[in-house]
Amino acid sequence: MNKFELYCLIFYTMDAKWDETKNEDLGLWLSSMSPFTFKDIGSAIPDVYQSFCKHIGNKTITFENSYDIAKEYVYSLKDDYYNLEEIRKAFDWISKESWERMSKKYLSEPHKGDNL
């Protein structure tokens, strides 16, 4: 799994919760995080994806450790603009088992960034 795939999986996880809650802070954060706004690999606000990549650094991302890396990233977010507690709660809804099921499905289908 590459960084962009992990980033997209985080986005999809949070977006699923937004569909349910329509939480304003989560929606704003997802808008800035969106990996699908532009054709290139990145986010709607470029600094968001760049900050994610910097945070991940040279970590090896595997299917087995992707959930833990994703959760650690979400919990590391620092921002005075968004209610980060709501954003963290939005990630917490997914269990590791559900994450793995969703990840397998996502990675088995053609997707943006699968050739990185």
DSSP file with accessible surface (Angstrom, degrees, kcal/mol):
  #  RESIDUE AA STRUCTURE BP1 BP2  ACC     N-H-->O    O-->H-N    N-H-->O    O-->H-N    TCO  KAPPA ALPHA  PHI   PSI    X-CA   Y-CA   Z-CA
    1    1 A M              0   0   56      0, 0.0    60,-0.4     0, 0.0     2,-0.2   0.000 360.0 360.0 360.0 134.0    0.0    0.0    0.0
    2    2 A N     >  -     0   0   30    111,-0.1     4,-2.2    58,-0.1     5,-0.2  -0.487 360.0-100.7 -97.0 172.5    1.4    3.4   -0.9
    3    3 A K  H  > S+     0   0   63      1,-0.2     4,-2.7     2,-0.2     5,-0.1   0.883 120.6  51.4 -58.8 -43.1    0.9    6.7    1.0
    4    4 A F  H  > S+     0   0    1      2,-0.2     4,-2.7     1,-0.2    -1,-0.2   0.894 108.3  51.4 -67.4 -36.8   -1.8    8.0   -1.4
    5    5 A E  H  > S+     0   0   18    108,-0.2     4,-2.4     2,-0.2    -1,-0.2   0.929 111.6  47.5 -63.3 -43.3   -3.8    4.8   -1.1
    6    6 A L  H  X S+     0   0    0     -4,-2.2     4,-2.3     2,-0.2    -2,-0.2   0.935 111.0  51.7 -61.4 -44.5   -3.6    5.1    2.7
    7    7 A Y  H  X S+     0   0    0     -4,-2.7     4,-2.4     1,-0.2    -2,-0.2   0.929 110.4  48.4 -57.6 -45.8   -4.6    8.8    2.5
    8    8 A C  H  X S+     0   0    0     -4,-2.7     4,-3.0     1,-0.2    -1,-0.2   0.889 108.7  53.7 -64.1 -39.4   -7.6    7.9    0.3
    9    9 A L  H  X S+     0   0    1     -4,-2.4     4,-2.3     2,-0.2    -1,-0.2   0.897 108.4  49.6 -64.1 -38.0   -8.7    5.1    2.7
   10   10 A I  H  X S+     0   0    0     -4,-2.3     4,-2.5     2,-0.2     5,-0.2   0.943 111.4  49.9 -62.7 -45.5   -8.6    7.6    5.6
   11   11 A F  H  X S+     0   0   20     -4,-2.4     4,-2.9     1,-0.2    -2,-0.2   0.943 111.3  47.7 -58.5 -49.1  -10.7   10.0    3.5
   12   12 A Y  H  X S+     0   0   92     -4,-3.0     4,-2.1     1,-0.2    -1,-0.2   0.890 110.9  52.1 -61.1 -38.9  -13.3    7.3    2.6
   13   13 A T  H  X S+     0   0    0     -4,-2.3     4,-1.3    -5,-0.2    -1,-0.2   0.946 114.6  41.4 -62.1 -47.4  -13.5    6.2    6.3
   14   14 A M  H  X S+     0   0    0     -4,-2.5     4,-2.3     1,-0.2    -2,-0.2   0.878 111.9  55.5 -70.0 -36.5  -14.2    9.8    7.4
   15   15 A D  H  X S+     0   0   47     -4,-2.9     4,-2.5    -5,-0.2    -1,-0.2   0.876 102.8  56.2 -65.5 -36.1  -16.6   10.5    4.5
   16   16 A A  H  X S+     0   0   44     -4,-2.1     4,-1.0     1,-0.2    -1,-0.2   0.902 109.5  46.2 -61.7 -39.5  -18.7    7.5    5.4
   17   17 A K  H  X S+     0   0   41     -4,-1.3     4,-2.6     1,-0.2     3,-0.4   0.895 109.4  54.4 -70.6 -37.2  -19.1    8.9    8.9
   18   18 A W  H  X S+     0   0   75     -4,-2.3     4,-3.1     1,-0.2    -2,-0.2   0.907 101.8  58.6 -63.3 -38.7  -19.9   12.4    7.4
   19   19 A D  H  < S+     0   0   87     -4,-2.5    -1,-0.2     1,-0.2    -2,-0.2   0.860 113.5  39.8 -56.3 -33.8  -22.7   10.8    5.3
   20   20 A E  H  < S+     0   0  137     -4,-1.0    -2,-0.2    -3,-0.4    -1,-0.2   0.883 130.0  24.5 -82.2 -41.9  -24.2    9.6    8.6
   21   21 A T  H  < S-     0   0   65     -4,-2.6    -3,-0.2    -5,-0.1    -2,-0.2   0.741  76.0-149.4-100.0 -29.3  -23.7   12.7   10.8
   22   22 A K     <  -     0   0  118     -4,-3.1     2,-0.2    -5,-0.3    -4,-0.1   0.798  29.6-178.0  56.5  31.3  -23.3   15.7    8.4
   23   23 A N     >  -     0   0   37     -6,-0.2     4,-2.6     1,-0.1    -1,-0.2  -0.423  24.5-142.1 -62.9 128.0  -21.0   17.2   11.1
   24   24 A E  H  > S+     0   0  150      1,-0.2     4,-2.5     2,-0.2     5,-0.2   0.898  97.4  48.4 -62.9 -45.9  -19.9   20.6    9.9
   25   25 A D  H  > S+     0   0   43      2,-0.2     4,-2.4     1,-0.2    -1,-0.2   0.924 113.3  48.0 -62.3 -42.7  -16.3   20.4   11.1
   26   26 A L  H  > S+     0   0    2      1,-0.2     4,-2.9     2,-0.2    -2,-0.2   0.924 111.0  51.6 -64.0 -41.7  -15.9   17.0    9.6
   27   27 A G  H  X S+     0   0   13     -4,-2.6     4,-2.1     1,-0.2    -2,-0.2   0.909 110.6  47.6 -62.0 -42.2  -17.3   18.2    6.3
   28   28 A L  H  X S+     0   0   64     -4,-2.5     4,-1.7     2,-0.2    -1,-0.2   0.918 112.9  48.7 -65.0 -42.4  -15.0   21.2    6.2
   29   29 A W  H  X S+     0   0   11     -4,-2.4     4,-2.2     1,-0.2    -2,-0.2   0.932 110.8  50.4 -64.2 -43.2  -12.0   19.0    7.0
   30   30 A L  H  X S+     0   0    8     -4,-2.9     4,-1.8     1,-0.2    -1,-0.2   0.877 106.2  56.7 -62.6 -36.4  -13.0   16.5    4.3
   31   31 A S  H  < S+     0   0   80     -4,-2.1    -1,-0.2     1,-0.2    -2,-0.2   0.899 111.9  41.3 -62.1 -39.3  -13.3   19.3    1.8
   32   32 A S  H  < S+     0   0    6     -4,-1.7    13,-2.1     1,-0.2    16,-0.2   0.830 118.1  47.8 -77.0 -28.8   -9.8   20.4    2.4
   33   33 A M  H  < S+     0   0    0     -4,-2.2    -2,-0.2    -5,-0.2    -1,-0.2   0.701  77.5 134.2 -82.5 -20.9   -8.5   16.8    2.5
   34   34 A S    ><  -     0   0   17     -4,-1.8    10,-1.1     9,-0.2     3,-0.6   0.025  37.9-166.7 -44.1 121.1  -10.3   15.6   -0.7
   35   35 A P  T 3  S+     0   0    1      0, 0.0     7,-0.3     0, 0.0    -1,-0.2   0.443  83.3  59.6 -85.3   1.7   -7.9   13.6   -2.8
   36   36 A F  T 3  S+     0   0   77      1,-0.1     7,-0.1     5,-0.1    -2,-0.1   0.346  73.0  91.1-115.1   6.9  -10.3   13.7   -5.8
   37   37 A T  S <  S+     0   0   73     -3,-0.6     2,-0.3     5,-0.1    -1,-0.1   0.897  96.1  28.0 -69.8 -38.3  -10.7   17.5   -6.4
   38   38 A F  S    S-     0   0  109     -4,-0.2     4,-0.2     2,-0.2     6,-0.0  -0.796  80.7-118.7-121.4 163.7   -7.8   17.5   -8.9
   39   39 A K  S    S+     0   0  209     -2,-0.3    -1,-0.1     2,-0.1     3,-0.1   0.796  89.4  80.0 -71.9 -29.6   -6.3   15.0  -11.3
   40   40 A D  S    S-     0   0  103      1,-0.1     2,-0.7     3,-0.1    -2,-0.2  -0.128  98.1 -88.2 -74.9 174.0   -2.9   14.9   -9.7
   41   41 A I  S    S+     0   0   60     -5,-0.0     2,-0.3    72,-0.0    -1,-0.1  -0.758  91.3  64.5 -83.8 116.5   -1.9   13.1   -6.5
   42   42 A G  S    S-     0   0    9     -2,-0.7     2,-0.3    -7,-0.3    -5,-0.1  -0.975  79.1 -72.5 166.2-153.7   -2.7   15.4   -3.6
   43   43 A S        -     0   0    6     -2,-0.3    -9,-0.2    -7,-0.1   -10,-0.2  -0.858  41.0 -99.6-134.8 167.9   -5.5   17.1   -1.8
   44   44 A A  S    S+     0   0   22    -10,-1.1   -11,-0.2    -2,-0.3   -12,-0.1   0.900 125.1  37.1 -55.8 -44.6   -7.9   20.0   -2.4
   45   45 A I  S >> S-     0   0   82    -13,-2.1     3,-2.3     1,-0.1     4,-0.7  -0.947  89.6-147.5-105.9 107.4   -5.7   22.1   -0.2
   46   46 A P  H 3> S+     0   0   72      0, 0.0     4,-2.3     0, 0.0     5,-0.2   0.797  91.3  64.7 -50.2 -34.7   -2.2   20.9   -1.2
   47   47 A D  H 3> S+     0   0  111      1,-0.2     4,-2.6     2,-0.2     5,-0.2   0.805  94.5  61.9 -60.3 -27.5   -0.7   21.5    2.3
   48   48 A V  H <> S+     0   0   26     -3,-2.3     4,-2.0   -16,-0.2    -1,-0.2   0.962 109.5  37.6 -66.9 -49.2   -3.0   18.8    3.8
   49   49 A Y  H  X S+     0   0   29     -4,-0.7     4,-2.8     2,-0.2     5,-0.2   0.909 116.3  53.7 -69.1 -38.0   -1.6   16.0    1.7
   50   50 A Q  H  X S+     0   0  116     -4,-2.3     4,-2.3     1,-0.2    -2,-0.2   0.914 109.4  48.3 -62.2 -40.6    1.9   17.4    2.0
   51   51 A S  H  X S+     0   0   69     -4,-2.6     4,-2.5    -5,-0.2    -1,-0.2   0.899 110.4  52.2 -65.8 -40.0    1.6   17.5    5.8
   52   52 A F  H  X S+     0   0    0     -4,-2.0     4,-2.6     2,-0.2     5,-0.2   0.944 110.3  48.0 -59.3 -48.4    0.3   13.9    5.7
   53   53 A C  H  X S+     0   0   28     -4,-2.8     4,-2.5     1,-0.2    -2,-0.2   0.900 111.4  50.2 -61.8 -39.7    3.3   12.7    3.7
   54   54 A K  H  < S+     0   0  180     -4,-2.3    -1,-0.2    -5,-0.2    -2,-0.2   0.920 110.9  49.4 -64.5 -41.5    5.6   14.5    6.0
   55   55 A H  H  < S+     0   0   62     -4,-2.5    -2,-0.2     1,-0.2    -1,-0.2   0.912 113.2  45.9 -64.0 -42.4    4.0   12.9    9.0
   56   56 A I  H >< S+     0   0    2     -4,-2.6     3,-1.8     1,-0.2    -1,-0.2   0.868  85.5 167.0 -69.7 -36.1    4.2    9.4    7.4
   57   57 A G  T 3<  -     0   0   26     -4,-2.5    -1,-0.2     1,-0.2    -2,-0.1  -0.307  66.6 -24.3  59.4-133.5    7.8    9.9    6.4
   58   58 A N  T 3  S+     0   0  165     -4,-0.1    -1,-0.2     2,-0.1    -2,-0.1   0.127  91.6 143.2 -99.9  18.9    9.5    6.7    5.3
   59   59 A K    <   -     0   0   95     -3,-1.8     2,-0.6     1,-0.1    -3,-0.0  -0.329  54.9-121.5 -58.7 138.9    7.3    4.4    7.2
   60   60 A T        -     0   0  109    -58,-0.0     2,-0.6     1,-0.0    -1,-0.1  -0.747  26.4-150.7 -81.0 123.2    6.6    1.2    5.4
   61   61 A I        +     0   0   15     -2,-0.6     2,-0.3   -60,-0.4     3,-0.0  -0.885  21.4 172.9-101.3 118.7    2.8    0.9    5.0
   62   62 A T     >  -     0   0   48     -2,-0.6     4,-1.4     1,-0.1     3,-0.2  -0.788  47.0-109.4-116.1 166.0    1.5   -2.6    4.9
   63   63 A F  T  4 S+     0   0   46     -2,-0.3     4,-0.5     1,-0.2     3,-0.4   0.919 119.5  52.9 -56.9 -41.2   -2.0   -3.9    4.8
   64   64 A E  T  4 S+     0   0  128      1,-0.2     4,-0.3     2,-0.1    -1,-0.2   0.813 118.1  32.2 -69.2 -32.9   -1.4   -5.2    8.4
   65   65 A N  T  > S+     0   0   50     -3,-0.2     4,-2.3     1,-0.1    -1,-0.2   0.459  91.4  95.6-104.4  -0.3   -0.2   -1.9    9.9
   66   66 A S  H  X S+     0   0    0     -4,-1.4     4,-2.7    -3,-0.4     5,-0.2   0.879  82.5  52.5 -61.8 -39.1   -2.3    0.5    7.8
   67   67 A Y  H  > S+     0   0   23     -4,-0.5     4,-2.8     2,-0.2     5,-0.2   0.942 111.3  46.5 -62.1 -46.9   -5.1    0.9   10.4
   68   68 A D  H  > S+     0   0   85     -4,-0.3     4,-2.4     1,-0.2    -2,-0.2   0.904 113.8  48.0 -64.5 -40.1   -2.7    1.7   13.2
   69   69 A I  H  X S+     0   0   16     -4,-2.3     4,-2.4     2,-0.2    -1,-0.2   0.926 112.9  49.2 -65.7 -42.8   -0.8    4.2   11.0
   70   70 A A  H  X S+     0   0    0     -4,-2.7     4,-2.5    -5,-0.2    -2,-0.2   0.938 112.8  46.4 -61.9 -47.1   -4.1    5.8    9.9
   71   71 A K  H  X S+     0   0   74     -4,-2.8     4,-2.5     1,-0.2    -1,-0.2   0.919 111.3  51.7 -64.2 -42.0   -5.4    6.2   13.4
   72   72 A E  H  X S+     0   0   83     -4,-2.4     4,-1.0    -5,-0.2    -1,-0.2   0.912 110.2  50.2 -61.4 -40.1   -2.1    7.6   14.7
   73   73 A Y  H >X S+     0   0    5     -4,-2.4     3,-0.9     2,-0.2     4,-0.7   0.952 110.1  48.7 -62.8 -49.5   -2.2   10.2   11.9
   74   74 A V  H >< S+     0   0    0     -4,-2.5     3,-1.0     1,-0.3    -2,-0.2   0.918 112.5  48.8 -58.7 -41.4   -5.7   11.2   12.7
   75   75 A Y  H 3< S+     0   0   94     -4,-2.5    -1,-0.3     1,-0.2    -2,-0.2   0.681 105.8  59.0 -74.2 -14.5   -4.9   11.6   16.3
   76   76 A S  H << S+     0   0   27     -4,-1.0    -1,-0.2    -3,-0.9    -2,-0.2   0.581  77.2 122.3 -88.0 -10.5   -1.8   13.6   15.6
   77   77 A L    <<  -     0   0   21     -3,-1.0     2,-0.4    -4,-0.7    11,-0.1  -0.248  40.9-170.4 -58.2 138.6   -3.7   16.3   13.8
   78   78 A K        +     0   0  182      6,-0.0     2,-0.3     2,-0.0    -2,-0.0  -0.996  21.6 139.3-132.8 124.2   -3.2   19.8   15.2
   79   79 A D        -     0   0   69     -2,-0.4     5,-0.3     3,-0.2    -2,-0.0  -0.915  40.7-154.2-164.3 137.5   -5.4   22.7   14.0
   80   80 A D  S    S+     0   0  175     -2,-0.3    -1,-0.1     1,-0.1     3,-0.0   0.543  93.0  61.9 -89.6  -7.4   -7.1   25.6   15.7
   81   81 A Y  S    S+     0   0  157      2,-0.0     2,-0.2   -56,-0.0    -1,-0.1   0.863  98.5  51.7 -89.0 -39.0   -9.7   25.9   12.9
   82   82 A Y  S    S-     0   0   34    -54,-0.0     2,-1.4   -56,-0.0    -3,-0.2  -0.675  85.2-112.6-101.8 154.6  -11.5   22.5   13.2
   83   83 A N    >>  -     0   0   68     -2,-0.2     4,-1.4     1,-0.2     3,-0.6  -0.706  35.7-172.3 -79.8  93.9  -13.0   20.7   16.1
   84   84 A L  H 3> S+     0   0   20     -2,-1.4     4,-2.9    -5,-0.3     5,-0.2   0.778  76.8  66.0 -66.3 -25.7  -10.5   17.9   16.1
   85   85 A E  H 3> S+     0   0  103      1,-0.2     4,-2.4     2,-0.2    -1,-0.2   0.916 102.9  47.6 -61.8 -40.6  -12.4   15.9   18.7
   86   86 A E  H <> S+     0   0   54     -3,-0.6     4,-1.7     2,-0.2    -1,-0.2   0.887 111.5  50.8 -66.1 -37.7  -15.2   15.4   16.1
   87   87 A I  H  X S+     0   0    0     -4,-1.4     4,-1.1     2,-0.2    -2,-0.2   0.928 111.1  47.8 -67.7 -41.7  -12.7   14.5   13.5
   88   88 A R  H >X S+     0   0   45     -4,-2.9     4,-2.0     1,-0.2     3,-0.7   0.919 109.9  52.1 -65.1 -42.3  -11.1   11.9   15.7
   89   89 A K  H 3X S+     0   0  103     -4,-2.4     4,-0.7     1,-0.2    -1,-0.2   0.861 102.8  60.6 -61.1 -33.9  -14.5   10.5   16.7
   90   90 A A  H 3< S+     0   0    4     -4,-1.7    -1,-0.2     1,-0.2     3,-0.2   0.812 108.4  43.2 -65.3 -28.8  -15.3   10.2   13.0
   91   91 A F  H X< S+     0   0    0     -4,-1.1     3,-1.6    -3,-0.7    -1,-0.2   0.848 103.1  67.1 -81.3 -33.5  -12.3    7.8   12.6
   92   92 A D  H 3< S+     0   0   61     -4,-2.0    -2,-0.2     1,-0.3    -1,-0.2   0.651  82.0  76.1 -64.9 -15.7  -13.1    5.8   15.8
   93   93 A W  T 3< S+     0   0  104     -4,-0.7     2,-0.4    -3,-0.2    -1,-0.3   0.801  82.2  79.2 -66.3 -26.1  -16.3    4.4   14.4
   94   94 A I  S <  S-     0   0    3     -3,-1.6     2,-0.1    -4,-0.2   -81,-0.0  -0.692  72.2-145.5 -92.0 130.7  -14.4    1.9   12.2
   95   95 A S     >  -     0   0   46     -2,-0.4     4,-2.7     1,-0.1     5,-0.2  -0.462  28.4-109.7 -82.7 163.9  -13.0   -1.2   13.7
   96   96 A K  H  > S+     0   0   66      1,-0.2     4,-2.5     2,-0.2     5,-0.2   0.902 120.6  53.0 -60.9 -38.0   -9.7   -2.7   12.5
   97   97 A E  H  > S+     0   0  120      2,-0.2     4,-2.2     1,-0.2    -1,-0.2   0.917 110.7  45.5 -64.4 -44.6  -11.7   -5.6   11.0
   98   98 A S  H  > S+     0   0   32      2,-0.2     4,-2.8     1,-0.2     5,-0.2   0.891 111.6  53.5 -65.6 -40.1  -14.0   -3.3    9.1
   99   99 A W  H  X S+     0   0    0     -4,-2.7     4,-3.0     2,-0.2    -2,-0.2   0.939 109.9  47.6 -57.5 -47.2  -10.9   -1.2    8.0
  100  100 A E  H  X S+     0   0   56     -4,-2.5     4,-2.5     2,-0.2    -2,-0.2   0.911 112.2  49.2 -64.2 -40.0   -9.3   -4.4    6.6
  101  101 A R  H  X S+     0   0  159     -4,-2.2     4,-1.9     2,-0.2    -1,-0.2   0.944 114.8  44.3 -62.7 -47.8  -12.4   -5.4    4.8
  102  102 A M  H  X S+     0   0   50     -4,-2.8     4,-2.7     1,-0.2    -2,-0.2   0.916 113.5  51.5 -64.0 -41.6  -12.8   -2.0    3.2
  103  103 A S  H  X S+     0   0    0     -4,-3.0     4,-3.0    -5,-0.2     5,-0.2   0.913 107.7  51.5 -63.6 -44.6   -9.1   -1.8    2.4
  104  104 A K  H  X S+     0   0  135     -4,-2.5     4,-1.5     2,-0.2    -1,-0.2   0.927 112.7  46.0 -57.7 -46.3   -9.1   -5.2    0.6
  105  105 A K  H  X S+     0   0  121     -4,-1.9     4,-0.6    -5,-0.2     3,-0.2   0.949 115.1  46.6 -62.4 -49.2  -12.1   -4.2   -1.5
  106  106 A Y  H >< S+     0   0   23     -4,-2.7     3,-1.0     1,-0.2    -2,-0.2   0.931 114.2  46.6 -59.6 -47.2  -10.6   -0.7   -2.3
  107  107 A L  H 3< S+     0   0   50     -4,-3.0    -1,-0.2     1,-0.2    -2,-0.2   0.744 106.0  59.6 -72.1 -21.2   -7.1   -2.1   -3.2
  108  108 A S  H 3< S+     0   0   93     -4,-1.5    -1,-0.2    -5,-0.2    -2,-0.2   0.611 100.7  65.2 -82.5 -11.3   -8.5   -4.9   -5.3
  109  109 A E  S << S-     0   0   90     -3,-1.0     2,-0.0    -4,-0.6     0, 0.0  -0.769 100.3 -89.6-109.0 154.6  -10.3   -2.5   -7.7
  110  110 A P        +     0   0  122      0, 0.0     2,-0.3     0, 0.0    -2,-0.1  -0.378  60.1 162.4 -59.6 137.5   -8.7    0.1  -10.1
  111  111 A H    >   -     0   0   27     -4,-0.1     3,-1.9    -3,-0.0     4,-0.2  -0.990  45.8 -78.0-155.4 160.0   -8.3    3.4   -8.2
  112  112 A K  T 3  S+     0   0   52     -2,-0.3  -104,-0.1     1,-0.3   -73,-0.0  -0.363 116.9  19.4 -60.4 129.7   -6.4    6.7   -8.4
  113  113 A G  T >  S+     0   0    4     -2,-0.1     3,-1.4     1,-0.0    -1,-0.3   0.467  82.0 123.6  90.5   2.7   -2.9    6.2   -7.2
  114  114 A D  T <  S+     0   0   80     -3,-1.9    -2,-0.1     1,-0.3    -1,-0.0   0.643  72.5  55.2 -73.4  -8.6   -2.7    2.4   -7.7
  115  115 A N  T 3         0   0  133     -4,-0.2    -1,-0.3     0, 0.0    -3,-0.1   0.174 360.0 360.0-107.6  17.6    0.3    2.8  -10.0
  116  116 A L    <         0   0  115     -3,-1.4  -114,-0.0  -114,-0.0     0, 0.0  -0.503 360.0 360.0 -82.9 360.0    2.5    4.8   -7.6
